[in-house]
Amino acid sequence: MIKKKLVKKQRQNRPIPYWIRMRTDNTIRYNAKRRHWRRTKLGF
C-alpha cells in the first residue's frame, strides 16, 4: 500500500506539460505543488 502512495507522489512531482502552458496562455507557469525529496518529506 505504501508503494502505491509513493508511486502516486512520484507521478504528481513533475513539471506541467508544455501544451497546458500554451492552452492557459502562460498564466500557469510552473507546478506550485512540486516537491523536492530532501527539502519536503511526505509524512508517512
Secondary structure, 3 states (H helix, E strand, C coil): CHHHHHHHHHHHCCCCCHHHHHHCCCCCCCCCCCCCCCCCCCCC
